[in-house]
């Protein structure tokens, strides 16, 4: 199902592009990796250079404009990146203006918090483009940023410790870490955009390591009897709802008939959203999954408001978004049923 969605949405599966634009202006070949504009500005197109790195949802090609030995502009070419994340990364594009290529290569520009995939792709692709221009075959730095180490530690703790220890206080501490570190600070969580990006273009090092561990918890753990381990122990939105439920002991009693109705609503909603992916119609719904509310600087107000509403509602209704709406959670449940 996800492979079909990856082909229709991103037109690529496992790095193989099925449909190429027929517009010659959007096609870049090896012969025009470096070109010169009429005013003498040298333009480096990173799209055709080996070693470039993809972002959150796909390739992030750049044009690097150099004039009089200085970087005049770094422009993003059309890409499949998640709009909300890439909008947040956009200020990075001006970080190297006025630098020489040598200065830009030696400068240290930090990734944008909460948009690690996109910002690391921009930084590393600029490095690849400038190294190509300088005639160097040096590869971009793919070492683990310390923030990724922290996110990895929190994720591994959520994957391993609950298998060995059942302690309410520890569980709540883990949930708090999920919300603060994985949610607000690092923006590390599973959603449709991320999963389709992996199927379309493959693994991203090092930022993708945390997501790989999360995917194992979501799809492999259920095969060994650990159903919904990702949703209950790792997902920052699920963690926020579980924590909110601890605040209020009163819970609204929902009749079995209404619960069955909500369950059918979730299944029908998931089927409709998957159908939209398969026919490549309104695929933007992936950008509005409520997980993006953690990155409130770039998320839309209605997404933030809806997320707050569901978290508040979880005080009196157990995990309402997870149980009755979440498309990503519905995919995990379907995988568990098949397993």
N, C-alpha and C positions, 0 to 999 in steps of 0.2 A: 504493500500500500504506500509506504513511504518512498519507495523507488519510483513509482508512477508519479507521485506528487513532485519529487525532485526533478523529473524529466519535464513535466508540464510547467512548473513554476520557474526553475532555474535553467532549464534547457540543457542541463549537464548532469551526468551521473558518473561517479568515480573518475572525475577529471575529463571525461569524454563529452565534448559538446555536440549535441544532436542538431541544433539549428544555429546557423551563423547569419548575422544580419546581412541583408543584401545591399545595404547602404555603404558605398565605398568609403564615405567619410568616417564611418564608425569602425572600419577595419584597419588594423595596424599590422604591418608585416615586418620581418626582420630588416628589410632595406630602409625603412623609415623610422628605426628606433631612435636615431638622432637626426633632426632636420634643422634647417635654418630659415627663419621667417624673413620677410622682405626688409624689415628694419634692422636686421643683423642679430636678432635674438635667437639664441640656440635653444632648441626644445628637445628634451629627453623624454621619450615615451617609454614608460616602464612595462607596458603591456606585453611586449615581445621579448623581455629579458628573462633568461632562466634564473630561478632562485627567488622570484617574487613570492610574497606570502599573502594568502587570502585572509579576509576579515571574518566578521561574525556570520555572514550569510553568503559570501562569495568573494571573487577577486575584487581588489581595490586598486585599479590601475591609476597612475598619476602622470601628469605632464609637469616636468621641471623646467622652468624657463630661466635661462642664464643670459645676462647681458652685461658687457664690460667686466666679465670675470666675477660677477656677483649674482646670487640667486634673486631673481626679480619676483618670481611667483611660483607657488606649488599649487597646481589645480587638479582636482579630482575628476577623472573621466567617468562616463556613465558606468554604473555598477549595480550589482544586485544586493548591496548591503542594506541592512535594516535601517529605514529612514530615521527613526528616533535615535538610534545609537550613533549613526553617522553624523547627524546634525550636532550631536554633542561633541564629536571629535573634530568638527570643522575648524575651530580655532587653532588646532595644531598646524593647519596648512600655512599659517603665517609665521610659524616659529623660526623658520630659517631665512626669512626675507632679509636681504642685505648682507648675508654671509657669503664668503667664497666657498666653493665645493669642499676645500680642505677644512675650513672652519666648521662647516655643517657636519662633515664626517666625524670630527673630533668632539662636537658638542654633545651634551647629554640632555635629551628632551624626555621628560617623563610621560608615561602613558596616562590617559585620562581615566580617573577613577570611575569604575562602573561600566566602562566601555573598552575593556582590555583588548578584545579581539580586534576591534576596528582600529584603535589607536596604535597598537603594535604593528598592524599591517601597514598603516601609513608610514610610521617611523622606519620600519625595515625595508619597505619598498623604495623609500627615498634613498636609503643607504645603498640598496642594490643598484638603483639608477645612477647615483653619483660614482660608485665604484666602477660601473661600466664606462662612464664618461672618462674617468681617470685611467682606464685601462687596467684596473685591478680586478682580480678574481676573488677578492676577499668576501667571505660570506657574512651576512648580518649576524649580530649577536643574538643567539637563541638560548642564552642562559636563563635560569629561572629568576625572575624578579622576586624580591623578598615578599611582596604582597601575594604572589602565587603560592609561595611556600606556606604562608599563613592559611590561605584558602584550602590548600591541600591538607594541612594538618586538621582543620576543622572537619573537612569532608571525610577523611580517613577515620577520625574519631567517631563520626556518626555512622560509618559503615561497620566498624569493628566492635567498639565498646558495647553497644546494645546487644550484641551476640553473647557477651560474657557477663554483663552486669545489668541487673534490673533494679535501678534506684531512682526514685521519683525526683530527688533533688538534682542528681546528675542529669537526668533526662531534661529537666527544665533549663539547666545551665547550658546543655547542648543546643536546645531550641533557641535560647537567647543568642548564642554564638552564631547559629544559622542565620537569624534575622539580621544581626549587626554586621557580621563579617561577609557571609555569602550574599546577603541581600543588599544592604545599603552601601557597604564599603567596596566590595569587589564586583558585585553584579554577576555572580556565578549561580546559574540555575538552568534547568532544562526547559526548553520550549520548542515549538515546531520549527521556528527559524533556525535554531541551532542544529536540530537533528537533520533537517533537510540540507543544511550547509555541509554537514559531515558526509552525507550520502552523495552530494553533488561534487564536492571538491576535495574531500579527504580531511586528514588529521592536521591540526595546527599545533606546532610546538613553539613555546612551552605552554601557552595559555590553555590549550585544549586538554591538557592532562587531567585537570580537575573535572572537566565535563566527561571524560572517558570513565573516570571512577564513578561518577553519578549515573552514567548510562549502565554500568555494570550492576549497580544497586537497583536500578529501575527494571532492567530486563533479565538479568541473570539470577539475582537473589530469589525471585519468585519460583524459579525452577527447583530451589532447595527449600521451599516452604516458607520463605520470608516475603509474603505478599505485602505490597504497598510499603516496602521498607523505605524507598526514596521519599514517598509522600509523607510518611509519619515521622521520619527521623532526619531528613536532609533538606527537603524543599523549604526555602525561607518563607513562602506564603503559607504553606501548610503549618509551619512552625508558629507563625504569628497567630493563626487561628487557634491552635491548640493552647498557646499561652493565654489568649484572651478568654478561653473557656474556663481557665482556672480562676478568673476574677469573680465570676458570678456562679454561685452554686445552683441557682434556679435555671431550669431548662424547660423550654416550651415542648409540650408533648405533642408529637405529630402522629396521627393515626396511620396504621399500616397502609391503608388505601391511598392516602395522600403521599406517603413515602414512595409507593409504587408509581404514582403519577410523576413525581419528581425524577425518579429513576428513568422512566420512559422519556421524559423531557431531555435528560442528559444524553441518552442514547441517540435520540432523534437529532438533537443539536450537533452531536459529534458526527453523525452520518452526513448531515447537510454540509458541515464545514469541510469534511473530507471530500465530498463531491465537488465543492467549490475549488478545492486544490486540483482535483483530477481534470476539471474542465478549464482550469486557469481563469477563474472568474472570482473577483473580489478576494484575491489571495492576501490582500492587506490585513485581513482579520488577524493574521499571525502577529502583526505588529502591535495588536491591542490586547493580547493576553495580559492578565492583570499582574503578572510577574514584573513587567516593565515599570510598574508604579514605584518599585524600590529605587529606580533611577529617576527620581522626581524632577531633576533639573531638565530632563528631556521628554518625560512622559506627558501625555495630554492631561488636561485637568479632569476630563470625565473618566479617564482610566484611574487616576489617583483617587477621585471621589468614589468610584465604584469599588475600588480595593478597600478604602476606608470603611465603606458601608458593609461589605462582606466580613471584614475583620471585626467590626463592632457587632454585627449580627451573630457572630460565632460565640459571643458571650452567653447567648441563650439558645442557640442552635448549633449543634456540633458540626464544625467544619463545613459550612454550607456551600462555599465555592468548590471545595474539593469533591464533595459528595454529589452535588446537583448540577454543576456547570463545567468545570475545568476540562477543556479539550485534551490537554496533555495527559491529565490523569485518566481520562477515558481511554486513551491509547494504551496506557500502561495496563489498565484493567482488561482490555481486549487481549493484550499479549499474555496476561496471566491466565485468562480463560483458555486460550489456545494451548498454553503450556500444561 
